[in-house]
């Protein structure tokens, strides 16, 4: 199975959150051959960890350790580059779904997911709006 994960689902694999177990079960219960991530995820992942530190959910030491684990695991991921095509498509998605609440970084995640329509078997996010837009774009969502 080939998966696309956005940052909201990836973070649950490294830090215990609500629904972490259901996301981990997707990985454990399936034979995963590829995990696709947007290059944007590298930045969003670290930003999310440091936000958790600012909110008192994680210590700086734990954030640094998780960041090391993520970089060690990165060789197992296929990072999709942020190119002109993705950015242009994200702008179009903002025009289409902006009234529904789509925001800038999620538009890039969605554009990346759509670009993987023929490469990924399932798409995983914990963001409700993004999940609904993946469905609108007829991308298969992994059952949790």
Secondary structure, DSSP 8 states (H G I E B T S, - for coil): -EEEE-HHHHHHHHS--TTHHHHHHHHHTS---EEEEETHHHHHHHHHHHHHHHTTSS-HHHHHHHHHHHHHHGGGEEEE---HHHHHHHHHHHHHHGGGT--HHHHHHHHHHHHTTTT-SEEE-S-HHHHHHHHHTT--B---
